[in-house]
Amino acid sequence: MNNEPKLSLKTRVLIGIIAIPSLILAAMIISMFIDQTSGDISAFEVIYSLVGVFAMYIALTGKKFF
């Protein structure tokens, strides 16, 4: 088992709450791909949603990357 220090629960909850808008954007982008209207998606939106997914991963696992 890893003995690496993990983030505190309060920090993880805060990161998870802050990541919610990015996850909503990611869901909207996936919906646009399904509807085949992906031409309206900018690179910034994709990067913002990927950062949100990464933040949620940090919130769920508690791993420190920095």
C-alpha positions as CSV (number, residue, x, y, z in Angstrom):
1,M,0.0,0.0,0.0
2,N,1.2,3.5,-0.8
3,N,2.2,5.6,2.1
4,E,2.1,8.8,0.1
5,P,0.4,11.8,1.8
6,K,-3.0,12.5,0.5
7,L,-5.0,15.7,0.4
8,S,-7.3,16.5,3.3
9,L,-11.0,15.8,3.0
10,K,-11.9,19.5,3.1
11,T,-9.4,20.3,0.2
12,R,-10.8,17.4,-1.8
13,V,-14.4,18.5,-1.4
14,L,-13.4,22.1,-2.4
15,I,-11.6,20.9,-5.5
16,G,-14.6,18.7,-6.4
17,I,-17.0,21.6,-6.1
18,I,-14.9,24.0,-8.1
19,A,-14.6,21.3,-10.9
20,I,-18.3,21.0,-11.4
21,P,-18.7,23.7,-14.1
22,S,-15.9,22.1,-16.1
23,L,-17.6,18.7,-15.9
24,I,-20.8,20.3,-17.1
25,L,-18.9,21.7,-20.0
26,A,-17.4,18.3,-20.7
27,A,-20.9,16.8,-20.8
28,M,-22.1,19.5,-23.2
29,I,-19.1,18.8,-25.5
30,I,-19.9,15.1,-25.5
31,S,-23.5,15.9,-26.3
32,M,-22.4,18.1,-29.2
33,F,-20.2,15.3,-30.5
34,I,-23.2,12.9,-30.4
35,D,-25.4,15.5,-32.2
36,Q,-22.6,16.0,-34.7
37,T,-22.3,19.7,-34.1
38,S,-18.7,19.6,-33.0
39,G,-17.7,22.4,-35.3
40,D,-18.8,25.0,-32.8
41,I,-16.3,23.7,-30.1
42,S,-13.2,25.8,-29.5
43,A,-9.9,24.5,-28.2
44,F,-10.2,26.5,-25.0
45,E,-13.5,24.7,-24.1
46,V,-11.8,21.3,-24.6
47,I,-8.8,22.2,-22.4
48,Y,-11.1,23.7,-19.7
49,S,-13.2,20.5,-19.6
50,L,-10.0,18.3,-19.5
51,V,-8.7,20.4,-16.5
52,G,-12.1,19.7,-14.8
53,V,-11.8,16.0,-15.3
54,F,-8.3,16.1,-13.9
55,A,-9.4,18.1,-10.9
56,M,-12.2,15.6,-10.2
57,Y,-9.7,12.8,-10.4
58,I,-7.6,14.6,-7.8
59,A,-10.7,15.1,-5.7
60,L,-11.7,11.5,-5.8
61,T,-8.3,9.9,-5.3
62,G,-6.6,12.6,-3.1
63,K,-3.3,12.2,-4.9
64,K,-0.9,15.1,-4.8
65,F,0.6,15.8,-8.2
66,F,2.3,19.1,-7.3
